[in-house]
Every structure is written in structure tokens, then in C-alpha cells.
Amino acid sequence: MTARRPLFFGTGIIRTFRVTVKHFFMKSLAVQYPHERIPIADVSRGMLRMKGAIDTDTNFAPSFTEMPPCQARCPANVDARGYIGLIAQGRYDDAYELHLENNPLPGMISRVCPHPCERLCRRGEEDAPVTICDLKGFMFDHVSAGRRQKVFSRPKIRKDKKVAVVGAGPAGLSVAFWLGKCGYDVVIFEKLATAGGALRAAIAPSRLPVDIIDQEVDDVRKMCEAIRTNTSVGPDGLSLDDLFAKDFEAVFLGIGAHRKIPVKGQAKAADAPAEPSRAEKNAWLPAQGVNLDEQGNIATPDVPNLTSRPGVFAGGEAILGPGVAISSIGCARRAAQAIDNYLNGGPSDYWTTGFSKQDTIKNRYDEFTPRLAKAKPGEGVLNPVHQMTEKVAIEQAERCLSCMTEECIGCHICEKYCPPQAISIVTSQDKSRRIDSYVVDYGKCQLCETCVDVCPTRTLTHTPEFETADYGHTDMIYDKDKMTRNKPLRVDIYAKGNK
């Protein structure tokens, strides 16, 4: 950037003196949050900006341009921040409905998921991750019968198109739910006597109770024309040609990876015959116009989830290979959207409606509640979901840092890690835990941006203006990038703070 020449000698010196005097008298700023918005001018050397409280833009609204780490890590991108925020407010029905937007099987998943979301929970950098998976199970157990009936009801306006879903595992059930919400007539074909796929066939009831599976299968059944069990699609049953001949305009293949997973504790017979490979079990598909990849999985090379045969889509382990159930559900959602676009010529209204993210930001924060203790080996309890009381669930939900919401929740993390201790926060002592004041001492602030790095909600930023002045010399050139620190310090800060 090239600075302009002053009209008179000494103009640059006068400007610099004015900025210095202005900064000298602005030692600190106290803000009543969140009830008061104070628009202020930017200090030339780069004032700390607190969105929603201290902002030159009086029309500020959170942008939610980034996913929080937990949601980004989840294979189905379930909005954990959103439904946990609703649980913290005691709104279990709303939390459940929000969860179904990305995962319609929270009851089963809460019992079997390896919860990768918790590994990236930023609360874990302070003490321990929020018990996201346990809260999911609590939410499922406490949804009201009325809300369950509402969310598992087919829309009044129907589309005059039929979709066949092959396989009643996590992928097939999920696709059926979303296509049912879009108004399609869905029929699920399952070769086994009961629906549930590998979750029913390969998971011990002590870990995943049968009643949980039955409940969620019955819920999805309400979104379908029928679930036809004992009906095979493949070399020993119906062909894809047969399905299209029955007026189905699209077919979803959720046939799994054909893996045989023994139930824990079940001995493997020494003389058991070797299981056929996936390529051998899927050998009937190429004759039906559906290509396979090198691993024997169904190939979907171009359009997401669309196979080499028009109108035939696939998802879950059928294209991913063996994995975890939540990955199959995430893949199934993309398949449902692709089928909807294929049949509808664009997305249905269902995909564009949902909860306001602003409404899911929790209004309280509790920094003192510890993580819920897990059951010890040998106690006979594999998952403490059913031990979680309402009080404990709300306390755990309040531990969430509401990452990326751009709304201050009073977590005090910026105050804790500010090297010159230039930030001071006072929080009310009542149950609301409202922030009474947020004070920044600009006499101490070093513009190191540490607070910006550690802020989990992305509430804190720095203004892009810095103290500059033009003198009576030749044009002055400066590089703003050299005046700011671009390398994040969060890892180093936390390592230092945890010693």
C-alpha cells in the first residue's frame, strides 16, 4: 500500500499525535453483554472486536460460515452443537427433530457409534470432551410421543413417484426416511425376516437392545408404503429389471458390504467355510448394468451415489466398504438428495427448511461440571445412557462451548490465556450465568491475537486497521501481513497452559 503525500509539512506528525492521544485515554472498555450493543469506532492500531457486543456494524448477525469441529468430524455432519444447545435449554423434542435432519436413527447410533465427534471437541482441550453420544441417547429416550408421531408422518402433499430401497440396514432406513419426508412412495425390500441390517444381526443385545431397533424400524415404517421382509433382490430373487417393471422410477441399493461379523463371545467354528468375497456376492450386478470397483463395491464414478445404470443409486457400505454405521447414514443422506434431484428436477422443500441456528445457541455455560464418568469394566453396564438423569444431561449440555456461533457464552477462555492479562470478565452468580461486564485494558493489550486463537465461538476478532502515519518523506510502503501474526498459537498455548 502506498501512502499519499501530505499537503503541508508536519501533517503526518499531527495525525500520529492525534492517534496516540486518542489511544492513551482509551485505557479500557466495559461492556454490558448481551443486552447492550455499543457501536464504536476502530482504534487505528487494531482494536479487539467482540461480535454482537462491540462492533462497528450495528446490523451484525452471526454468519455460521464454519462447521464446529464436532460436526465437521462426524461422517454424517450431525449438528451436535445445535441439538446439545437445545438440550441445555430443556427442549428435548426440538433437539430430536433437529437431529433427524442428518441422522434419523439416533437411538441405535447412540449405542454403537465410536463417537469421533468427541475426539475433536474443543472442551476436551480444557478438561474433557462433552459426552455427545450419551446426550444423543438421553435425547432419544426423552422425546415425547407427540413429537415422535409428528416427525414420523408423511407429508400431505405427495409426489406421484415410487422409489425402491434394497436393504433395511442403516443406509436403507435412512434413505427411506428422507425420501418419505420429500413425499415419495417408498418400498423397502429386505431379504432377512426382520429389518435392521448388521446392527440387528451383528451387535449383541446387551450393547444394542432389541427394543431400540424395533422402535426406530417402526418409526421409519411410517414413512414408507411398506417394508417387505423375506424378499430378496439379487440372483435368488427380484432383478433390477423386475423393480423398474413394477413402476419404480428409482432404485437405491443399500445392500451392505456382505461382511459376516460374529457376535461378541460367539466362538468361530474351525471348519467354517470361507465367506465369498464382495466381488463374488455382487457378481449379479454387472449383468444388470451396475459396475463394480476393484474391491467389489458398487462403483459411483460421476454423479454422487449414481451407479452406471440410470435411475439406480447406491450408498452405505455397498459403495464405502466395511465401516461404521454413522458413515453409512451420512452417505445415505447424499444419496437421498441425489435421488430427489433426479426425480424432482431439483431439491424438494424439505432440504431447505429446519431450525434456526441462532435459536440453538444455548444461553448458559457451566465451567465446573465434570465429564460424566463411564462405567468401569465388569460392572455390567456398557453404556451409561440410561443412568443419565435430566439434571446430569443439562449440566453436561451446558459444558458445550457452542463453537463457531459468533456469540459470547462467557467461557472465560480468552481471559485465561491472555498473556498480558488484559481481559477481565465478570459473570453473574445466579443460574443464568449472564456476563455482567467484559473489560479490555488497551493499555496492556499487545495485539498478539491469542484471545482470537483460543476463542471457541469465533466471537473475538481484530480490526484490520493499524497505526500508520505519513511523514514528509518519499512514499512509505508497509506490508500488513508482516505486522500481524498469521501462525496460530492455540496448540502451543494449550500445551503451555496444561503443564
Legacy VTK file of the C-alpha trace (Angstrom):
# vtk DataFile Version 3.0
C-alpha trace
ASCII
DATASET POLYDATA
POINTS 499 float
0.000 0.000 0.000
1.326 3.446 -0.914
0.604 6.330 1.426
-0.321 9.687 -0.116
1.883 12.720 0.324
0.699 15.307 2.873
-0.353 18.734 1.619
1.664 20.525 4.273
4.837 19.614 6.095
4.108 18.139 9.535
0.615 16.869 8.695
1.699 13.249 9.248
3.203 14.099 12.643
-0.032 15.783 13.722
-2.071 12.747 12.633
0.214 10.399 14.545
-0.011 12.537 17.692
-3.806 12.584 17.446
-3.965 8.767 17.227
-1.545 8.403 20.136
-3.521 10.762 22.383
-6.784 9.054 21.474
-5.337 5.654 22.313
-3.800 6.912 25.583
-7.130 7.982 27.016
-8.875 4.771 25.929
-7.407 2.500 28.585
-10.278 0.053 28.885
-13.813 -0.565 27.773
-16.555 -2.198 29.838
-19.476 -3.763 28.012
-22.816 -4.938 29.350
-23.467 -8.133 27.407
-25.670 -9.374 25.821
-28.308 -6.735 26.499
-26.350 -3.763 25.195
-24.778 -3.169 21.802
-22.130 -0.456 21.629
-21.089 0.675 18.149
-17.619 2.171 18.388
-15.006 3.473 16.022
-11.939 1.378 15.281
-8.761 2.386 17.077
-6.161 2.864 14.363
-3.728 0.306 15.704
-6.157 -2.596 15.604
-8.757 -2.752 18.353
-10.069 -6.060 19.604
-13.602 -6.504 18.320
-16.262 -8.527 20.090
-19.035 -9.529 17.714
-22.524 -8.953 18.979
-21.351 -6.521 21.657
-18.561 -4.318 20.339
-18.917 -3.864 16.626
-18.919 -1.028 14.168
-21.601 -2.869 12.215
-24.857 -2.303 14.062
-26.641 -4.785 11.787
-24.389 -7.640 12.858
-25.764 -11.161 12.680
-23.850 -14.447 13.134
-22.726 -15.877 9.821
-22.248 -19.569 10.775
-19.863 -19.956 7.872
-17.864 -22.713 9.569
-18.913 -26.050 10.987
-17.865 -26.638 14.587
-15.176 -29.342 14.920
-17.598 -31.984 16.227
-19.971 -31.587 13.291
-17.187 -31.473 10.724
-15.657 -34.684 12.148
-18.955 -36.589 12.139
-19.306 -38.639 8.910
-22.962 -37.579 8.758
-22.246 -33.953 9.809
-24.833 -34.199 12.581
-25.357 -30.786 14.196
-24.143 -31.776 17.659
-23.702 -28.161 18.704
-27.308 -27.455 17.747
-29.065 -30.324 19.479
-26.861 -30.070 22.561
-27.729 -26.387 22.779
-31.423 -27.305 22.726
-30.894 -29.982 25.387
-29.239 -27.350 27.583
-32.448 -25.328 27.255
-34.579 -28.354 28.175
-36.015 -28.577 24.645
-35.625 -32.301 24.083
-38.294 -32.584 21.376
-36.707 -29.810 19.316
-33.278 -31.395 19.781
-34.629 -34.706 18.483
-36.250 -33.138 15.423
-33.073 -31.221 14.594
-31.028 -34.419 14.907
-33.222 -36.226 12.370
-32.162 -33.764 9.681
-28.815 -35.584 9.424
-29.400 -38.869 11.260
-32.856 -40.457 11.642
-31.545 -43.314 13.840
-30.202 -41.610 16.987
-31.332 -44.418 19.303
-29.258 -47.097 17.602
-26.295 -44.859 16.789
-26.015 -43.598 20.377
-25.376 -47.193 21.495
-22.874 -48.248 18.818
-21.125 -45.135 17.472
-17.381 -44.772 18.236
-18.164 -41.012 18.607
-15.321 -39.478 16.563
-17.004 -36.129 17.228
-15.837 -36.214 20.844
-12.190 -36.534 19.818
-12.257 -33.040 18.330
-14.474 -31.455 20.974
-12.720 -28.226 21.999
-13.969 -28.645 25.544
-11.523 -31.548 25.707
-8.668 -29.052 25.455
-9.819 -27.571 28.754
-10.680 -30.715 30.732
-12.643 -33.449 28.906
-14.932 -33.612 25.847
-18.663 -33.117 26.147
-20.413 -36.508 26.302
-22.010 -36.014 22.897
-23.003 -39.631 22.274
-24.526 -40.056 25.720
-26.570 -36.880 25.246
-27.808 -38.289 21.946
-29.113 -41.362 23.769
-30.684 -39.233 26.504
-32.448 -37.143 23.864
-33.817 -40.272 22.155
-35.084 -41.650 25.464
-36.845 -38.391 26.410
-38.575 -37.321 23.193
-42.328 -37.053 23.667
-44.719 -39.437 21.927
-46.473 -36.497 20.300
-43.325 -35.118 18.680
-42.240 -38.600 17.565
-45.602 -39.052 15.872
-45.268 -35.655 14.192
-41.785 -36.104 12.759
-42.529 -39.632 11.538
-45.567 -38.694 9.497
-45.704 -38.449 5.719
-46.396 -35.032 4.202
-49.919 -34.302 2.967
-48.682 -33.286 -0.479
-47.359 -36.403 -2.134
-45.259 -36.943 -5.255
-46.650 -39.455 -7.717
-43.363 -41.354 -7.933
-42.166 -44.608 -6.381
-38.706 -45.497 -5.102
-37.476 -48.998 -4.260
-34.942 -49.319 -1.443
-32.999 -52.597 -1.351
-31.773 -53.359 2.156
-33.176 -52.369 5.541
-29.898 -51.532 7.262
-28.849 -48.066 8.457
-28.413 -46.755 4.893
-31.693 -48.120 3.558
-33.742 -46.998 6.557
-32.220 -43.523 6.385
-32.868 -43.095 2.659
-36.453 -44.253 3.158
-36.983 -41.679 5.912
-35.691 -38.708 3.911
-37.418 -39.664 0.670
-40.612 -40.195 2.634
-40.266 -36.670 4.062
-39.882 -35.404 0.487
-43.214 -37.010 -0.446
-42.166 -40.107 -2.388
-43.786 -43.535 -2.078
-41.014 -45.772 -0.763
-40.955 -49.560 -0.503
-38.072 -51.304 1.311
-37.082 -54.829 0.239
-35.223 -56.854 2.877
-34.125 -60.460 2.371
-33.989 -61.216 6.118
-37.014 -61.834 8.320
-36.516 -58.563 10.235
-35.243 -55.088 9.377
-32.163 -53.529 10.953
-29.307 -54.915 8.888
-25.952 -55.504 10.553
-26.993 -53.530 13.624
-29.537 -56.237 14.427
-27.599 -59.209 13.128
-24.108 -58.489 14.455
-24.423 -56.381 17.638
-25.031 -58.073 20.973
-28.386 -57.130 22.594
-26.542 -56.200 25.774
-24.989 -53.343 23.839
-27.858 -52.506 21.479
-31.218 -53.569 22.948
-33.676 -55.115 20.506
-36.435 -52.742 21.611
-34.369 -49.765 20.416
-34.010 -51.347 16.964
-37.715 -52.215 16.830
-38.700 -48.680 17.836
-36.685 -46.985 15.099
-37.643 -49.523 12.424
-41.308 -48.938 13.282
-40.724 -45.176 13.096
-39.268 -45.427 9.579
-42.012 -47.847 8.554
-44.486 -44.960 8.973
-42.633 -43.064 6.248
-42.915 -45.948 3.730
-45.539 -47.684 1.725
-44.189 -50.956 3.129
-41.149 -52.831 4.409
-41.225 -56.193 2.679
-39.087 -58.657 4.608
-38.133 -62.128 3.343
-37.952 -60.557 -0.121
-34.627 -60.870 -1.886
-33.358 -58.654 -4.689
-30.476 -60.339 -6.472
-29.563 -63.630 -8.107
-32.053 -65.589 -5.980
-34.877 -63.064 -6.130
-36.103 -59.982 -7.941
-33.882 -58.306 -10.512
-33.476 -54.573 -11.074
-35.444 -55.008 -14.285
-38.292 -56.501 -12.230
-38.312 -53.433 -9.947
-38.489 -50.977 -12.830
-41.227 -53.123 -14.373
-43.213 -52.587 -11.141
-43.259 -48.815 -11.864
-40.426 -47.858 -9.534
-38.702 -44.845 -11.082
-35.548 -45.075 -8.947
-33.802 -47.818 -7.007
-31.460 -47.405 -4.051
-29.035 -50.251 -3.303
-28.183 -50.377 0.385
-27.074 -53.990 0.367
-24.131 -53.548 2.715
-20.641 -54.958 2.412
-21.749 -58.596 2.810
-19.487 -58.983 5.814
-20.123 -61.572 8.490
-19.422 -60.150 11.933
-19.731 -62.695 14.760
-21.497 -61.571 17.902
-19.045 -60.889 20.722
-18.419 -64.060 22.692
-19.534 -66.334 19.885
-16.850 -68.887 19.002
-15.836 -69.248 15.372
-16.068 -72.790 14.070
-12.722 -74.161 12.931
-14.251 -75.911 9.921
-16.451 -72.974 8.833
-16.286 -72.432 5.059
-14.658 -69.263 3.779
-17.027 -66.395 3.087
-17.370 -65.362 -0.580
-15.789 -62.024 -1.430
-17.821 -58.890 -2.090
-16.997 -59.159 -5.768
-18.454 -62.680 -5.813
-21.587 -61.670 -3.938
-22.101 -58.644 -6.166
-21.352 -60.562 -9.372
-25.025 -60.335 -10.447
-24.958 -56.538 -10.662
-22.823 -56.026 -13.819
-25.344 -58.092 -15.771
-27.941 -55.574 -14.554
-25.885 -52.642 -15.812
-24.286 -51.735 -12.450
-20.491 -51.660 -12.490
-18.234 -52.621 -9.582
-14.904 -51.174 -8.497
-11.674 -53.084 -7.866
-12.731 -54.006 -4.314
-16.051 -55.445 -5.481
-18.024 -52.458 -4.171
-20.659 -50.734 -6.291
-18.991 -48.009 -8.370
-20.452 -44.484 -8.383
-17.889 -42.622 -10.506
-19.507 -39.369 -11.610
-22.735 -38.084 -10.065
-22.712 -38.712 -6.273
-24.261 -42.088 -5.433
-25.438 -42.672 -9.021
-24.321 -46.003 -10.472
-23.550 -46.765 -14.110
-27.220 -47.599 -14.673
-29.567 -44.593 -14.900
-32.042 -44.450 -12.031
-30.036 -46.834 -9.836
-28.290 -45.277 -6.834
-26.243 -46.844 -4.055
-24.928 -45.890 -0.641
-23.607 -47.073 2.682
-21.183 -49.978 2.861
-22.271 -51.063 -0.621
-20.010 -48.314 -2.003
-17.847 -47.468 1.036
-16.886 -50.963 2.117
-16.936 -52.097 5.754
-17.118 -49.232 8.229
-19.200 -47.687 10.981
-22.947 -47.163 10.811
-22.790 -43.373 11.011
-20.712 -43.309 7.809
-23.436 -45.267 6.042
-26.044 -42.778 7.244
-24.031 -39.812 6.020
-23.629 -41.482 2.641
-27.348 -42.299 2.578
-28.284 -38.634 3.019
-26.280 -37.678 -0.040
-27.962 -40.498 -1.935
-31.438 -39.339 -0.875
-30.658 -35.829 -2.091
-29.325 -37.192 -5.382
-32.461 -39.308 -5.910
-34.664 -36.323 -5.104
-32.809 -34.155 -7.622
-33.063 -36.928 -10.210
-36.813 -37.411 -9.811
-37.864 -33.886 -8.892
-35.563 -31.893 -11.162
-34.175 -30.131 -8.092
-34.294 -30.276 -4.304
-37.623 -30.586 -2.535
-38.654 -28.066 0.113
-37.706 -30.452 2.911
-33.986 -29.823 2.442
-34.326 -26.062 2.817
-36.420 -25.981 5.998
-35.157 -26.524 9.511
-34.272 -24.936 12.811
-32.685 -21.524 13.029
-29.073 -21.950 14.108
-29.376 -18.776 16.121
-32.178 -20.420 18.095
-29.979 -23.374 19.052
-27.247 -21.329 20.737
-27.517 -22.164 24.392
-27.915 -19.283 26.793
-25.864 -20.664 29.672
-22.426 -22.068 30.287
-21.214 -24.190 33.192
-17.458 -24.491 33.547
-17.486 -26.542 36.721
-19.420 -29.706 35.856
-17.036 -32.638 35.192
-17.423 -35.172 32.450
-19.909 -37.964 33.143
-17.961 -40.936 34.486
-18.068 -44.044 32.338
-18.944 -47.409 33.819
-15.915 -49.447 34.781
-15.227 -52.824 33.123
-17.001 -55.653 34.903
-19.892 -53.540 36.186
-22.203 -54.952 33.525
-23.070 -51.556 32.017
-21.646 -50.942 28.553
-23.182 -47.508 28.084
-24.331 -45.148 30.867
-27.050 -43.533 28.743
-29.899 -44.897 30.835
-28.169 -43.736 34.012
-28.143 -40.102 32.847
-30.725 -38.095 34.752
-32.273 -34.920 33.408
-30.168 -32.838 35.781
-26.946 -34.507 34.655
-27.914 -34.196 30.963
-28.499 -30.448 31.210
-25.277 -29.980 33.164
-23.358 -31.896 30.508
-25.013 -29.940 27.697
-24.018 -26.692 29.399
-20.370 -27.749 29.170
-20.557 -27.302 25.385
-18.596 -24.278 24.147
-21.009 -23.547 21.261
-18.109 -23.431 18.824
-18.317 -21.118 15.778
-21.579 -19.458 16.852
-20.020 -15.983 16.996
-21.869 -15.361 20.254
-20.018 -14.964 23.550
-21.099 -17.575 26.120
-18.823 -16.453 28.951
-16.391 -19.367 28.884
-13.539 -17.145 30.215
-11.054 -18.910 27.908
-9.833 -15.640 26.383
-9.301 -14.236 29.881
-7.472 -17.386 30.966
-4.979 -17.418 28.090
-4.380 -13.669 27.593
-0.579 -13.316 28.143
-0.635 -9.720 29.489
-3.915 -10.341 31.383
-5.617 -7.512 29.537
-9.088 -9.133 29.587
-11.348 -9.270 32.625
-14.815 -10.833 32.619
-17.406 -10.676 35.379
-20.194 -13.247 35.284
-23.370 -13.124 37.347
-23.599 -15.720 40.083
-27.224 -16.674 39.514
-28.364 -19.626 37.404
-28.367 -17.579 34.202
-24.579 -17.081 34.403
-25.035 -13.900 32.356
-21.947 -11.852 31.512
-22.207 -8.648 33.518
-19.103 -6.997 32.090
-16.336 -7.646 29.600
-13.364 -5.348 30.121
-10.397 -4.983 27.755
-7.481 -2.938 29.016
-5.883 -1.477 25.898
-3.023 -0.203 27.983
-1.977 -3.830 28.445
-3.211 -5.357 25.160
-0.296 -6.361 22.935
-2.393 -7.198 19.853
-0.971 -10.729 19.940
-4.345 -12.216 18.887
-4.019 -15.026 21.432
-7.592 -14.402 22.527
-8.730 -14.684 18.912
-6.942 -18.018 18.518
-8.397 -19.612 21.641
-11.956 -18.231 21.360
-14.084 -21.330 20.603
-17.094 -19.360 19.370
-15.129 -17.112 16.974
-16.616 -14.117 18.775
-13.328 -12.233 19.008
-11.562 -10.719 16.013
-9.184 -7.859 15.372
-9.950 -4.910 13.160
-7.800 -4.656 10.034
-6.529 -1.155 10.838
-3.100 -0.428 12.310
-1.298 2.695 13.458
0.343 4.273 10.453
1.389 7.811 9.614
2.846 9.523 6.606
5.737 11.928 7.025
7.183 14.474 4.670
9.377 11.844 3.002
9.019 9.805 -0.111
6.065 7.414 -0.282
6.004 4.957 2.635
5.198 1.318 1.848
4.172 -1.191 4.501
3.088 -4.813 4.445
0.155 -5.542 6.746
0.937 -9.275 6.715
4.280 -8.547 8.358
2.534 -6.560 11.070
0.212 -9.384 12.098
0.863 -12.889 13.316
-0.646 -15.416 10.911
0.584 -18.614 12.545
-1.969 -19.988 15.039
-0.676 -20.317 18.579
-3.531 -22.331 20.037
-1.653 -25.644 20.219
1.373 -24.053 21.878
-0.808 -22.066 24.250
-2.768 -25.088 25.410
0.415 -27.125 25.816
1.848 -24.370 27.965
-1.355 -23.897 29.929
-1.686 -27.589 30.733
1.784 -28.030 32.159
LINES 1 500
499 0 1 2 3 4 5 6 7 8 9 10 11 12 13 14 15 16 17 18 19 20 21 22 23 24 25 26 27 28 29 30 31 32 33 34 35 36 37 38 39 40 41 42 43 44 45 46 47 48 49 50 51 52 53 54 55 56 57 58 59 60 61 62 63 64 65 66 67 68 69 70 71 72 73 74 75 76 77 78 79 80 81 82 83 84 85 86 87 88 89 90 91 92 93 94 95 96 97 98 99 100 101 102 103 104 105 106 107 108 109 110 111 112 113 114 115 116 117 118 119 120 121 122 123 124 125 126 127 128 129 130 131 132 133 134 135 136 137 138 139 140 141 142 143 144 145 146 147 148 149 150 151 152 153 154 155 156 157 158 159 160 161 162 163 164 165 166 167 168 169 170 171 172 173 174 175 176 177 178 179 180 181 182 183 184 185 186 187 188 189 190 191 192 193 194 195 196 197 198 199 200 201 202 203 204 205 206 207 208 209 210 211 212 213 214 215 216 217 218 219 220 221 222 223 224 225 226 227 228 229 230 231 232 233 234 235 236 237 238 239 240 241 242 243 244 245 246 247 248 249 250 251 252 253 254 255 256 257 258 259 260 261 262 263 264 265 266 267 268 269 270 271 272 273 274 275 276 277 278 279 280 281 282 283 284 285 286 287 288 289 290 291 292 293 294 295 296 297 298 299 300 301 302 303 304 305 306 307 308 309 310 311 312 313 314 315 316 317 318 319 320 321 322 323 324 325 326 327 328 329 330 331 332 333 334 335 336 337 338 339 340 341 342 343 344 345 346 347 348 349 350 351 352 353 354 355 356 357 358 359 360 361 362 363 364 365 366 367 368 369 370 371 372 373 374 375 376 377 378 379 380 381 382 383 384 385 386 387 388 389 390 391 392 393 394 395 396 397 398 399 400 401 402 403 404 405 406 407 408 409 410 411 412 413 414 415 416 417 418 419 420 421 422 423 424 425 426 427 428 429 430 431 432 433 434 435 436 437 438 439 440 441 442 443 444 445 446 447 448 449 450 451 452 453 454 455 456 457 458 459 460 461 462 463 464 465 466 467 468 469 470 471 472 473 474 475 476 477 478 479 480 481 482 483 484 485 486 487 488 489 490 491 492 493 494 495 496 497 498
